[in-house]
Amino acid sequence: MKEKDQHPTSARTFYTSVDVARRAGVSRTTVSYVLNGNWDGHVSDETRKKVLQAAEELGYSTHSSARALRKGQSDEICLIIDLPLTVHRIELLVSVQQYAFQHGYAPVAYFCYGFSPEQVHTLLLKIFARRPMGIFATAGSMTTKQIALAQRMGTDNIILYSVEPLEYARTIILPTRPLGCLAAQHLLERGHRHLALVQPADPLHDYGFQQRLEGMRATIAGMPGVTLDILSLEFTLSDAHSLVDTYLTRSDHPTGIYAFNDEYALLLLGALSDRGIQVPGEVAVVGTDAISFSAWMRPTLTTIRFDTISLAQRAVGMLVNWHSSQPLPEELTRPLVPQLIPREST
């Protein structure tokens, strides 16, 4: 009977922060500053690069769970979304990720659209147990009781964003009524007197639609000869074709349309193009959200952004400052001020 071949397994060497410090020629405290993202003001850029290079050469990284145990908190910024994913929300998530990394935090996204209340509660318990540095969430994803539960479990740095004011949590309010005012003003300045507002069929948009409608009505109030139509639209190309065929081929059709947001605007632009209707020659179109696609379309889309400071930058900045007990900069305390970006579609 032959003796089995022996295949010795090479032992793996595990390194510590002491090894990183020795290789970089710095103190262990310096290594801790750099690898925990707290190097700013403590460590020069040259030293930071030496530490990162040494850690990379040794294959060393900090253990997030151990760090969370020491600090009583993880370095995560959790995003909780209970709405359908759209281009606007995807771009928001990517932007939050970029700003979180800039501040040395790890963004983690959770999606609970379509979950039952029990499933949402179970998910939130798991999130709270991780004790994230902060939570940025849609307003509908967390109730008053769930926010109180998060605080009892050690997570009280929470920001919600909403189109409606909330009393039970720190909230970034998206100003929706001024959007209608801006869109109407712009279309009036372009000479349009027959305006229209697209009403999404999805009830999730009801409050935002009503606020936009109020803004447009307030802007045109008392103006002789100015009318405003409401155009209901399902988010499908076939329904957009039907809308164009029914309302925008008549002799008295609206010539200036606020399409609720960029995604509905892009859908409408496609249907108008399919029917040979010139934009902006015959119909002008305005969107909202300033998504990247709005600048790539032909014609490029006139849109409205919520503020010069992006929602992601504002949210991460607020979480970071509150976590470090620093006062908020003035630009993060003022309400959002929407701005219109004029382009070819009007």
ABEGO torsion letter per residue (X at the ends): XBBBBBBBBBBBBBBBAAAAAAAAGBBAAAAAAAAAGAABGABBAAAAAAAAAAAAAAGBBBBAAAAAAAAGBBABBBBBBABBBBAAAAAAAAAAAAAAAAAGBBBBBBBABGBBAAAAAAAAAAAAAAGBABBBBBAAABBAAAAAAAAAAGBABBBBBBABBBAABBBBBBBAAAAAAAAAAAAAAAGBABBBBBBBABAAAAAAAAAAAAAAAAAABGBBGBBBBBBBBBBBAAAAAAAAAAAAABAABBABBBAGBAAAAAAAAAAAAAAGBBOAAABBBBBBGGBAAAAABOBBBBBBBABABBAAAAAAAAAAAAAAGBBBBAAAABBBBBBBBBBAAX
